[in-house]
């Protein structure tokens, strides 16, 4: 088994780190010279993501002895990347997904053969291949290059949320830059690194397009690119984004009507219109993906098959069971509460069987405590008032619920569950912190008025 940490590899890793860190510190000094909070955040968040990415590789390299998809993805992406220099025509045609089983024999000698039987795997190889070139075909250098690229996007997303949400920037940084399990699973050479960042990029540009009414080429291109990447790797995330986004859009437009009586009259028209657009968009996406994601029946059949497989005896110790159900809407509804609970709050701490699961268990415990604090201390009435005041919260909770139910129905393995849930975790945490912060601000304001 070839080592990725030979003498020359360590020298190159040190050189890459020196160049990137120097650039990060120089840029942050110039760009945030009058903002010490973001200057510190920029540096810490970059170093944190890089260290987590390297730790991810070391963990699966030495502790798990490379028994992980990440090395399979890397090796195949490396073979594909090598073709840029040996058969550039074949590389670019594969990179842009223009190769089929029928025309592949026209490409000449190949060092990589596309996985036509698994489009998501093939897409992962394609998306990773440029970074294997930049990383000189070394796993850890590739990790460094990929995470530097993704961090730039993540930072822009953090700044965007700071611009639209009137809350403590520390909460936004915790949610989108420093959430431990989300950072861990989105910093390795795996699908989740792409889906996590590009699902956030899709959200940002969805907001700019429909809420800011900015119809620019850059925004439309970013929507297309991020949507394409997420759809190619994990379509259900884009489905949840589209549904949640249009529901959010409906509520936002509804609350622009100041007159409460008129608002009630407009309510059905608004949601029929938005619902029609959302369903049309969703059906269009399903038809593009096809296969197991081609329609609701196909997705339910896939979910049931995956759920039954993942709770077999050979997964003993890391599996859980929400109960059997039929691949119908009625069957899914019968186990939906258990699926939602599992998707949002499991694994519990006492269910952890590894370091990674323990980390997720601790996070889930914190999320559960925050949730209980809101519903017990703050109360249901104030909770819904908060939703009415800031419609982003509506999106955050619908997005959380839709993905949580989906993965709860289709996953019976904690190892898969902790990865699949990372797209909604920043939104869920930020929504909880926002409501608690808003409640405390109102309480402090009320105390101030009493003192006056």
C-alpha positions as CSV (number, residue, x, y, z in Angstrom):
1,X,0.0,0.0,0.0
2,X,1.6,3.2,-1.2
3,X,2.2,5.8,1.5
4,X,0.9,9.4,0.9
5,X,3.4,10.8,3.5
6,X,6.8,10.0,2.1
7,X,9.7,12.4,2.6
8,X,9.0,14.5,-0.5
9,X,5.2,14.5,0.3
10,X,5.9,16.0,3.7
11,X,8.1,18.7,2.2
12,X,5.4,19.6,-0.4
13,X,2.7,19.6,2.3
14,X,4.8,22.0,4.4
15,X,5.4,24.2,1.3
16,X,1.7,24.2,0.4
17,X,0.7,25.0,3.9
18,X,3.2,27.8,4.1
19,X,2.0,29.4,0.9
20,X,-1.7,29.1,1.7
21,X,-1.4,30.2,5.3
22,X,0.7,33.2,4.3
23,X,-1.9,34.2,1.7
24,X,-4.7,33.8,4.2
25,X,-3.0,35.9,6.9
26,X,-2.0,38.6,4.4
27,X,-5.4,38.8,2.8
28,X,-7.2,38.9,6.2
29,X,-4.9,41.7,7.4
30,X,-5.7,43.9,4.4
31,X,-9.4,43.0,3.9
32,X,-10.4,43.1,7.6
33,X,-8.0,45.7,8.9
34,X,-10.9,47.5,10.7
35,X,-12.8,44.4,11.7
36,X,-10.9,42.3,14.2
37,X,-13.8,39.9,14.8
38,X,-13.9,38.7,11.1
39,X,-10.1,38.9,10.7
40,X,-9.8,36.4,13.6
41,X,-12.7,34.3,12.3
42,X,-11.2,34.2,8.8
43,X,-7.9,32.9,10.1
44,X,-9.3,30.5,12.6
45,X,-11.9,29.1,10.3
46,X,-9.4,28.4,7.6
47,X,-6.9,26.7,9.9
48,X,-9.7,24.7,11.5
49,X,-11.0,23.4,8.2
50,X,-7.5,22.5,6.9
51,X,-6.6,20.7,10.2
52,X,-9.9,18.8,10.2
53,X,-9.4,17.8,6.6
54,X,-6.0,16.5,7.3
55,X,-7.2,14.7,10.5
56,X,-10.0,13.1,8.4
57,X,-7.4,11.7,6.1
58,X,-5.1,10.5,8.8
59,X,-8.0,8.9,10.7
60,X,-9.1,6.8,7.7
61,X,-5.5,6.3,6.5
62,X,-4.0,4.8,9.7
63,X,-6.8,4.0,12.1
64,X,-9.3,2.5,9.6
65,X,-6.4,1.3,7.3
66,X,-8.0,2.9,4.2
67,X,-11.2,0.9,4.5
68,X,-13.2,3.9,3.3
69,X,-14.7,5.4,0.2
70,X,-12.5,8.5,0.4
71,X,-9.4,6.7,-0.9
72,X,-11.4,4.9,-3.6
73,X,-12.7,8.3,-4.7
74,X,-9.2,9.8,-4.6
75,X,-7.5,7.0,-6.6
76,X,-10.1,7.0,-9.4
77,X,-10.1,10.8,-9.5
78,X,-6.3,10.7,-9.8
79,X,-6.4,8.3,-12.7
80,X,-8.9,10.6,-14.4
81,X,-6.8,13.6,-13.7
82,X,-3.7,12.0,-15.3
83,X,-5.6,11.9,-18.6
84,X,-5.5,15.7,-18.9
85,X,-1.8,15.2,-19.9
86,X,-2.0,11.9,-21.7
87,X,-5.4,12.2,-23.5
88,X,-6.8,15.7,-22.9
89,X,-9.7,15.2,-25.3
90,X,-11.0,12.2,-23.3
91,X,-10.4,14.1,-20.0
92,X,-12.5,17.1,-20.9
93,X,-15.3,15.0,-22.4
94,X,-15.4,12.9,-19.2
95,X,-15.2,16.0,-17.0
96,X,-18.2,17.5,-18.7
97,X,-20.0,14.2,-18.7
98,X,-20.1,13.9,-22.5
99,X,-19.0,10.2,-22.6
100,X,-21.4,7.3,-22.9
101,X,-21.0,3.5,-23.1
102,X,-21.6,3.9,-26.9
103,X,-18.9,6.5,-27.7
104,X,-16.2,5.7,-25.1
105,X,-14.4,3.5,-27.5
106,X,-13.7,6.5,-29.7
107,X,-11.5,8.1,-27.1
108,X,-8.4,5.9,-27.5
109,X,-6.2,4.7,-24.6
110,X,-7.7,5.4,-21.2
111,X,-6.2,5.3,-17.7
112,X,-9.7,5.7,-16.2
113,X,-13.0,4.1,-17.1
114,X,-16.2,5.9,-16.1
115,X,-18.6,4.2,-13.6
116,X,-21.7,4.4,-15.7
117,X,-23.5,2.1,-13.4
118,X,-23.2,4.7,-10.5
119,X,-23.6,8.3,-11.8
120,X,-23.0,9.8,-8.3
121,X,-19.7,7.9,-8.0
122,X,-18.6,9.0,-11.5
123,X,-19.6,12.6,-10.7
124,X,-17.4,12.5,-7.5
125,X,-14.4,11.4,-9.6
126,X,-15.0,14.1,-12.1
127,X,-15.4,16.9,-9.5
128,X,-12.3,15.7,-7.5
129,X,-10.0,15.3,-10.5
130,X,-8.9,19.0,-10.9
131,X,-7.8,19.0,-7.3
132,X,-5.8,15.8,-7.7
133,X,-3.9,17.7,-10.4
134,X,-3.4,20.8,-8.2
135,X,-2.4,18.4,-5.4
136,X,0.2,16.6,-7.5
137,X,-1.6,13.3,-7.2
138,X,-1.1,13.2,-3.4
139,X,-4.0,12.5,-1.1
140,X,-3.1,15.1,1.5
141,X,-2.1,17.9,-0.9
142,X,-5.4,17.2,-2.8
143,X,-7.3,17.6,0.5
144,X,-5.5,20.9,1.2
145,X,-6.3,22.3,-2.3
146,X,-10.0,21.2,-2.1
147,X,-10.5,22.6,1.4
148,X,-8.9,25.9,0.4
149,X,-11.3,26.2,-2.5
150,X,-14.4,25.2,-0.5
151,X,-13.4,27.6,2.4
152,X,-13.5,30.5,0.0
153,X,-17.1,29.7,-0.8
154,X,-18.0,28.9,2.8
155,X,-16.6,32.3,3.9
156,X,-18.7,34.1,1.3
157,X,-21.7,32.2,2.6
158,X,-21.0,33.2,6.2
159,X,-20.7,36.9,5.1
160,X,-24.0,36.6,3.2
161,X,-25.8,35.4,6.3
162,X,-24.2,38.2,8.4
163,X,-25.8,40.6,5.9
164,X,-29.3,39.3,6.0
165,X,-29.7,38.2,9.7
166,X,-29.9,40.6,12.6
167,X,-28.2,38.4,15.1
168,X,-24.8,37.9,16.8
169,X,-22.2,37.1,14.2
170,X,-20.7,34.5,16.6
171,X,-23.8,32.4,16.2
172,X,-23.5,32.5,12.4
173,X,-19.8,31.6,12.6
174,X,-20.5,28.7,14.9
175,X,-23.2,27.3,12.6
176,X,-21.5,27.7,9.2
177,X,-17.8,27.7,10.0
178,X,-17.2,25.8,13.2
179,X,-19.9,23.2,13.5
180,X,-17.7,20.1,14.4
181,X,-19.5,17.2,12.6
182,X,-20.5,19.4,9.6
183,X,-16.9,20.5,9.2
184,X,-15.5,17.0,9.7
185,X,-17.7,15.3,7.0
186,X,-17.4,18.2,4.6
187,X,-13.6,18.4,4.7
188,X,-12.6,15.0,3.3
189,X,-12.4,13.7,-0.2
190,X,-16.0,12.6,-0.2
191,X,-19.3,13.5,-1.8
192,X,-20.4,15.4,1.4
193,X,-17.7,18.1,0.9
194,X,-19.2,19.1,-2.4
195,X,-22.9,18.7,-1.4
196,X,-22.5,20.7,1.9
197,X,-20.9,23.7,0.3
198,X,-22.8,23.8,-2.9
199,X,-26.2,23.3,-1.3
200,X,-25.4,26.4,0.8
201,X,-24.3,28.3,-2.4
202,X,-27.6,27.3,-4.0
203,X,-29.5,28.7,-1.1
204,X,-27.6,32.0,-1.2
205,X,-28.3,32.5,-4.9
206,X,-31.9,31.4,-4.6
207,X,-32.3,34.2,-2.0
208,X,-30.6,36.7,-4.3
209,X,-32.7,35.7,-7.3
210,X,-36.2,35.6,-5.7
211,X,-35.9,38.0,-2.7
212,X,-33.5,40.6,-4.0
213,X,-34.8,40.2,-7.6
214,X,-31.3,40.2,-9.0
215,X,-31.4,38.5,-12.4
216,X,-27.6,38.6,-13.2
217,X,-25.6,36.1,-15.2
218,X,-23.4,35.4,-12.2
219,X,-26.3,34.5,-10.0
220,X,-28.0,32.3,-12.6
221,X,-24.7,30.6,-13.3
222,X,-24.1,29.8,-9.6
223,X,-27.6,28.5,-9.2
224,X,-27.1,26.2,-12.2
225,X,-23.6,25.1,-11.1
226,X,-24.5,24.4,-7.5
227,X,-27.8,22.8,-8.5
228,X,-26.0,20.6,-11.0
229,X,-23.4,19.4,-8.5
230,X,-25.9,18.7,-5.7
231,X,-28.3,16.9,-8.1
232,X,-25.5,14.8,-9.5
233,X,-24.4,13.6,-6.0
234,X,-27.3,13.7,-3.6
235,X,-30.6,14.7,-5.4
236,X,-32.7,14.6,-2.2
237,X,-30.8,17.7,-0.8
238,X,-31.8,19.8,-3.8
239,X,-35.4,18.5,-3.6
240,X,-35.5,19.7,0.0
241,X,-34.0,23.0,-0.9
242,X,-36.5,23.7,-3.6
243,X,-39.5,22.7,-1.5
244,X,-38.4,24.7,1.5
245,X,-37.3,27.7,-0.6
246,X,-40.6,28.1,-2.3
247,X,-42.6,27.6,0.9
248,X,-40.4,30.3,2.4
249,X,-41.0,32.5,-0.6
250,X,-44.8,32.1,-0.2
251,X,-44.7,33.2,3.5
252,X,-42.5,36.1,2.7
253,X,-44.8,37.4,0.0
254,X,-47.8,36.7,2.2
255,X,-46.5,38.8,5.1
256,X,-45.9,41.8,2.7
257,X,-49.7,42.2,2.8
258,X,-50.2,44.5,5.9
259,X,-53.9,44.2,6.2
260,X,-54.7,41.0,8.2
261,X,-58.1,40.4,6.6
262,X,-56.7,40.8,3.1
263,X,-53.8,38.5,4.1
264,X,-56.2,35.7,5.0
265,X,-58.0,36.2,1.6
266,X,-54.7,36.1,-0.3
267,X,-53.4,33.1,1.6
268,X,-54.9,30.3,-0.5
269,X,-54.0,32.1,-3.8
270,X,-50.4,32.6,-2.7
271,X,-49.9,29.0,-1.6
272,X,-51.6,27.5,-4.6
273,X,-49.4,29.6,-6.9
274,X,-46.2,28.9,-5.0
275,X,-47.1,25.2,-4.5
276,X,-47.7,24.8,-8.2
277,X,-44.3,26.4,-9.0
278,X,-42.6,24.2,-6.4
279,X,-44.2,21.0,-7.6
280,X,-43.4,21.8,-11.2
281,X,-39.7,22.5,-10.3
282,X,-39.6,19.3,-8.2
283,X,-41.1,17.1,-11.0
284,X,-38.7,18.6,-13.5
285,X,-35.7,17.8,-11.2
286,X,-37.0,14.3,-10.7
287,X,-37.4,13.7,-14.4
288,X,-33.9,14.9,-15.0
289,X,-32.5,12.5,-12.3
290,X,-34.7,9.5,-13.1
291,X,-34.1,6.1,-11.6
292,X,-34.6,5.8,-7.9
293,X,-35.3,9.5,-7.7
294,X,-37.6,9.7,-10.6
295,X,-40.9,9.9,-8.7
296,X,-42.2,9.6,-5.1
297,X,-43.0,5.8,-5.4
298,X,-39.5,5.1,-6.6
299,X,-38.0,7.1,-3.7
300,X,-40.1,5.3,-1.2
301,X,-39.1,1.9,-2.6
302,X,-35.4,3.0,-2.5
303,X,-35.9,4.2,1.1
304,X,-37.5,1.0,2.3
305,X,-34.8,-1.2,0.6
306,X,-32.0,0.9,2.1
307,X,-33.5,1.0,5.5
308,X,-34.0,-2.8,5.6
309,X,-30.5,-3.5,4.4
310,X,-28.8,-1.1,6.8
311,X,-30.3,-2.8,9.9
312,X,-29.2,-6.3,9.0
313,X,-27.0,-8.4,11.4
314,X,-23.7,-7.4,9.7
315,X,-24.3,-3.8,10.9
316,X,-25.0,-4.9,14.5
317,X,-23.9,-2.2,17.0
318,X,-24.2,0.8,14.6
319,X,-27.8,0.2,13.4
320,X,-31.1,1.3,14.7
321,X,-34.7,0.5,13.9
322,X,-37.7,2.9,13.5
323,X,-39.9,0.0,12.6
324,X,-40.9,-1.6,9.3
325,X,-43.2,0.2,6.9
326,X,-44.6,-0.3,3.4
327,X,-43.3,1.8,0.5
328,X,-46.5,4.0,0.4
329,X,-47.4,7.4,1.7
330,X,-49.5,5.8,4.4
331,X,-46.7,3.5,5.4
332,X,-44.2,6.4,5.6
333,X,-46.6,8.4,7.7
334,X,-46.9,5.6,10.2
335,X,-43.2,5.8,11.2
336,X,-42.7,9.5,10.4
337,X,-42.4,10.7,14.1
338,X,-39.7,8.1,14.8
339,X,-38.0,9.0,11.5
340,X,-38.0,12.7,12.4
341,X,-36.6,12.1,15.9
342,X,-33.9,9.9,14.5
343,X,-33.0,12.3,11.7
344,X,-32.7,15.3,14.0
345,X,-31.5,14.0,17.4
346,X,-29.9,10.6,17.0
347,X,-27.5,9.1,17.7
348,X,-27.9,9.8,21.4
349,X,-24.7,9.9,23.5
350,X,-25.3,6.5,24.9
351,X,-25.7,5.0,21.4
352,X,-22.2,6.2,20.3
353,X,-19.9,3.3,19.3
354,X,-17.0,5.4,18.0
355,X,-15.3,8.8,18.3
356,X,-17.1,10.2,15.3
357,X,-20.5,9.0,16.7
358,X,-19.7,10.4,20.1
359,X,-19.0,13.8,18.6
360,X,-22.3,13.6,16.8
361,X,-24.0,12.4,20.0
362,X,-22.7,15.4,22.0
363,X,-23.9,17.8,19.3
364,X,-27.3,16.2,19.2
365,X,-27.6,16.5,23.0
366,X,-26.9,20.2,22.7
367,X,-29.5,20.6,20.0
368,X,-32.0,18.7,22.1
369,X,-31.3,20.9,25.1
370,X,-31.7,24.1,23.0
371,X,-34.9,22.7,21.5
372,X,-36.4,21.9,24.9
373,X,-35.4,25.3,26.2
374,X,-37.3,27.0,23.4
375,X,-40.5,25.0,23.9
376,X,-40.5,24.9,27.7
377,X,-38.9,28.3,28.6
378,X,-39.8,30.5,25.7
379,X,-43.1,28.7,24.8
380,X,-44.9,27.7,21.6
381,X,-46.6,31.1,21.2
382,X,-43.4,33.1,21.2
383,X,-41.8,30.4,18.9
384,X,-44.4,31.0,16.2
385,X,-44.2,34.8,16.7
386,X,-40.5,34.5,16.0
387,X,-41.3,32.6,12.7
388,X,-43.7,35.4,11.8
389,X,-41.0,38.0,12.4
390,X,-38.2,36.3,10.4
391,X,-39.2,34.1,7.6
392,X,-35.7,32.6,7.3
393,X,-36.7,30.6,10.3
394,X,-39.5,29.0,8.4
395,X,-37.1,27.9,5.7
396,X,-34.6,26.6,8.3
397,X,-37.2,24.4,10.1
398,X,-38.9,23.1,6.9
399,X,-35.5,22.3,5.4
400,X,-34.5,20.5,8.6
401,X,-37.7,18.5,8.9
402,X,-37.8,17.5,5.2
403,X,-34.2,16.2,5.2
404,X,-34.5,14.7,8.7
405,X,-37.6,12.7,7.7
406,X,-36.0,11.6,4.5
407,X,-32.8,10.2,6.1
408,X,-34.8,8.8,9.0
409,X,-37.0,6.8,6.6
410,X,-34.1,5.6,4.5
411,X,-31.2,5.1,7.0
412,X,-30.9,2.6,9.8
413,X,-27.2,3.0,10.3
414,X,-25.7,5.6,12.6
415,X,-22.5,5.8,10.5
416,X,-24.5,6.9,7.5
417,X,-26.9,9.0,9.5
418,X,-24.3,11.3,11.0
419,X,-23.0,12.1,7.4
420,X,-26.4,12.5,5.7
421,X,-27.7,15.1,8.2
422,X,-24.9,17.7,7.9
423,X,-26.7,19.8,5.2
424,X,-29.4,21.0,7.7
425,X,-27.3,21.2,10.8
426,X,-26.1,24.8,10.4
427,X,-29.6,26.0,9.6
428,X,-31.1,24.2,12.5
429,X,-28.5,25.4,15.0
430,X,-28.7,29.0,13.8
431,X,-32.5,29.0,13.9
432,X,-32.4,27.8,17.6
433,X,-29.8,30.3,18.6
434,X,-31.6,33.1,16.8
435,X,-34.9,32.4,18.6
436,X,-33.1,32.3,22.0
437,X,-31.2,35.5,21.2
438,X,-34.3,37.3,20.1
439,X,-36.2,36.2,23.3
440,X,-33.3,37.4,25.5
441,X,-33.2,40.8,23.6
442,X,-37.0,41.2,24.1
443,X,-36.6,40.3,27.8
444,X,-33.8,42.8,28.3
445,X,-35.7,45.5,26.5
446,X,-38.7,45.0,28.7
447,X,-36.6,45.2,31.8
448,X,-35.0,48.4,30.5
449,X,-38.4,49.9,29.9
450,X,-39.5,49.0,33.4
451,X,-36.5,50.7,34.9
452,X,-37.3,53.8,33.0
